[in-house]
């Protein structure tokens, strides 16, 4: 019942649900206490509503944010509490006392301060919102961007302003209890005084040198930087917050381009969720601003998603436009008819080309270029299980999806069977369980299955810890854990989360644009430390130890590299794992049959196909233990080449070659266009001479 209530109320935890219930029930309790009347009861109910409201705002609760839609927003809740306090005074027979009129005057004056406060906060935020936001672009040497106001002034400003009434409320309640107006007027003075000071503290940030330059000046500075930098290849992206991964997967590739790269984003939320990169980034929310931007040096534009805002760059004829996508699979999105608008479509391997031919959506075969998948470079190839180590099998199921299709995930119908057979395998294997982070968000059955699988793995790990066949190297593990602690402390320091890192600043968009130049040395140190962290993590426990792995680290590809085989479902995880050349199994959870399953899903054609009973799992384990007798080894090699292209030249070399070739085509087009335009006046003059002669 609690889980149902959490979903209905859209809160994140039982604690949030309890706080929401207390806040909602607190207001009827306030009214009852005012009518009785009872000062202690009113004070207790008021404390509950204050604390519950504050907690929900601090958690960013969806419920409390939606109350404004039903006319029960933050200001209304404070106003109701204050009106009920006035009612309490009247019921206590204080309607003719000075404190009664003082309270009314206080709350009217206090609400009079809300208007200038809200106007100032809005004006400051609007004036500090840049027409473009950047990273790794040197605007500070071209224009002056002042510091952001202190974070304490603008962060959750409405809530802070309204909570200044606490002094008046407490003082008035004390006066009501003691029948003395002194405490009440002290509280009233504190509330009104602090409110005035808050408003006055905001005034300097709307005038003079504390205001960032206007849009025209900022855009001119960006064009000046573009003219100096002269970008040649652009990665263009537009999308929602949840789609940020689609551009993040291309950042490392952009860093390795032979030409000068630039990333253009259209939404600020994507910029805020962009992974660290050394590539210059310009976020241009306004279509007009983008279309007026000087991109005359760009010759190749890369698009990671098919979205409507692509038209704002597609309209530029001086560059060639390429759809590179954000994954390679058999999904319908991989053969979207929208792809016809691009000059070329780049796929990983022959499979992508064939998909377009079969789909017949108007993309010409001549316009398709196979470039591999540069993102898969970190995945290591396999030469069998190292001597002296038991095999490691990764179970990485995908989540249940939105439509309830039983074929989406193996976790509900097959997950426990898979894990039970793996932990009981003889000869033994080590199990790594890494579920999709969305598992259980839609289906309670999937969530329950995940918890049971986690318990199975943890129980098996505990049993193995007492098994005399598996003796850990305690000294090596202790050293690795100490190394992990050292690396994590340094990473926290580099990311600004270490002790004493706070500076009290707002750190808003304008300031981030000004200070957004990457420290290359720090960036490289972070990359090195993350690699060291990964190595230390795997050494911090035994190579025989079963493990449940959740969270962002270690990454999925790191799990690939320490595993000798994988069990998964239909998803991009399988396509990526194929790059390793290791044996893998895929569960036919919908039980459509082996032949139909392979016909419909290219990526499983070299896999061991599991039923929900996982009875076929022995075939996978046999292939891991004796690679020479693996019946699917050659099929995996052929499928890898078909899906992802050849190993040589490397994918990044193929990608750079494709960029270079297309840039040449763009330059050839532009030179030809200039020649044709130059010839037009000569043709007109020749025609005019002919007319005169005639």
C-alpha angles and dihedrals in degrees: 000000000000092000090051091050090049091054093046093048091041094227124147103230145005088262091059090047091052091048091050091050092048092049094049093046092043094072096057086047089053091052092048091049090050092051096046086041111232124155095194092049091047091049092050094048091046091052090052093051093046094050096042092048092049093048093051092049092048089053091047090234115197091217097057091045091054095051089084088064089064094045094261099107128150097275092047092052092053091045092051091051091051093047090050088052089055088050090052091054091050092049089050089059094250096121091111095045125102092240090062093057091040091056092050092048091047096053093044091050091044092054089046087062092054092073098056090039093053092043093051094047091049092046093050093049093047093048092049093049105102122218084231130020121206146190125200090008117122103228095138091077091051105041136018114247112183125218118276118254114267111284091237090066100053107022108101086342097167092054092048093049094049093048089062085082088073092086092054093045093050093045093049092048090051090050091049091051096044096034089231123119096208098089091044095054092045089055091045091051092050093049096047092040094051090045091055091046091051091053093046091049090060097050098081091059095065098057145049124357094348091075118088117235119276125266095263092055093046093049091048089053091050091051090049090053091047090052090053098041096041099200116211105185124039129196105205123196140173127172149105128296091264092057096058090105088067092067096033091063090063099048097091090047091052090051089056098051118124090218126065108277131212131178119213118194127184103200128058090215089063091051090051090053097042115123118239113282141164092221117104111254128199120187110201112179094175117079092206091052090052094048090051094049118111105247095148093127095054114104103170128041119192122202122199097186140029104241136147096248090064087085091074090068099026088068091069108097098189092075133054117239124221133185109217098164127201103266143358118245145125092264119125089245088070091067101038111163087224086077089081090080093068126085090228140007117214120208133182097240146335091299092069091051091050092049091060092046092052094043091050094203097151101271107134119228089230089062095056119094124187111221105158121230112289091190090070095063093102091059109100124218122241132243099173134280112319113249114266095023128098116233119270119218120195118211106198110166121181122234129270098260127214102282102059093237108163089217093065098079140011093209097091102044104021109017098093092044091052095049095043091054092046097050090046095045117133116234085038128248132193116244125214113189115197112168125194109268091237093057111133096010092114107017121051088198090060091048091050092047090051091053092049092049091049090052091050093052094045092048091049089049091052092050092048090052089065094045111108091213090069112058115175123218095239095185093052092047092050091050091049092050090051089050090051091053091050093049094046091051091051092046090051089051093049092048091052095250097110128106113301094010096125117104100179092238127135092234091204130172095277093050092045089052091051095046097033098109108124119239098228094198091052091045091053092046091053091051091049093047092050089054090048090047091054092051092047092047094059091045092051092079135030122282086233096053119112112230141193108212121196134157131046096299131093091034124228093253089054088056089050091055096053093044129085096200140005139215115202147135136256104298141103087279089076094048090051094047090055087071088071094058090224124139114268140179130211124199120232091211094169088051096225090154133263098270096047091043091055093043093054097042119048094191094063097054091100096037135102102249114222128203119213089268089059088221090145094059092102090069090060093047092049090054091051095048095046111025091177090065095044106129093197100048096102092041089056092052092050092045092048090053091046095049102034106021129238124327092231125087092031119249094250089052090051090047093050091048091052091050092049094048093049092046088056090052091050092049091047090053092049094049090048091049091052090050092051092048091049090051094054097076091047091052091049091050091049090050091049091051090051090052092051092049091049 
